[in-house]
Amino acid sequence: MPIRPEERARYPKDWPMVSWHIRFERAAGQCECLGECGHDHGGRCAARHGEPHPVTGSKVVLTTAHRDHTPEHCAYDNLFAACQRCHLAYDADRHRENAARTRAARRRAGLT
């Protein structure tokens, strides 16, 4: 998933290599989610980078997710390769919180 410009400074300078290693060396191009996202994969998610997703049919772009949602914490045991479906589901609570903060800020600013 793309890093928002305002978050970029929170990632280490070698993030592209760290992320590549997780996705393509350790995970061999396959989503590493074992159901942490809330979907029942019956084991490891079968989604593979560049192929149609086994559930959605969309082209899989493998991402690197932080288990603790902290970009500065890039220890390999805190990272896992995730397809878009798993990554979005894993981060869903965070996305809802951010959306609520954004809506509240827009209301305070009189933009809605």
N, C-alpha and C positions, 0 to 999 in steps of 0.2 A: 504494500500500500504506500502511496506517496507520502513523504514526510512534509508536513505543513511548514512553510518557510519560517514561521515564528517558533517552531519546535526544533529546527535543524541544529542549533547550537547545543542542544541537549544530547546529541549523538556523538560518539567518538569520531575522530577524523578518519579512522580506518573502517567506518561502518560498512561501506560498500564491500570490502573484502570479508569482513566478519559475516555479513548477511549472505554473501555468495557461498562462503564455506558451509554455513548451516544448511542452505537450500540444496546445494549441488554436490558437496562432498559428503557431509554427514547423512543427509536425507536422501541422497541419490535422486533428486528431482521429484520426490513424492511427499505429499503432505504428511507430517508426523503426528497429526492430531489423533488422539485415542479416545475422543469423546469429550475432551475438556470444553469444547465449544457448546455442548449440550445436545448435539446430534448423536444418534446411535449409529455408529459406523460398523458395529459388529467387529471391532478391532481397529486397526489403523485405517484412516481415511484413504481411499484408493485413488484420489485425485493426483494426477501427474502433470507437471509443468508442460505447457504447450499443447496438451491434449484436451479433448472435450471433457468437461466435468461429468463424472458418472451419474450425478443427480440432476444438475441444472442444464447440462449440455453446452454451457458457455466455455470458451477457451480458458484454461487454467493459467493463471499467473501466480506462481509460488511466491509467497512473501515470508518475512521473518517476524514472528510475534514475540513479545516480551511477556513471560508468564506473570510477572508482577506489575506490568504496565508502566515500567519505569525505564525510559530510554537510556539513562546513564548506566543502568545495571545490565551490562552486556556479557556477563559470564555465560559460557556455553550452556550450562544447565538451566539458565533462566530464559533461553531462547528456543523456539521451535519453528520449523518450516510449516507454513499453513497456506492452504488454498484460500481464495477470497471468501468462500462461503464459511469456512471454519474461522478465519481471522475476524470477519465481521461479526459472527455470532459470539466469539470469545470476547470481543470488545464491546458488545452491544450495550451493557450497562454504562460503560464510559461514554459512549456516543450519546446515550439518552441524557446523561448528566451534562455533557457539554452543550447539547441542544437546548436544554432548559436554561442554562446560564446565558446562552446567547439570546434566547427569547426574552429573558428578564432584562438583560442589558439593553436590548432594543426598545423594550417598553419604557424603561427609565429614561432613555434618550429621546422618547417621543417619536420613534420611528415606526411604530405599529399602531 
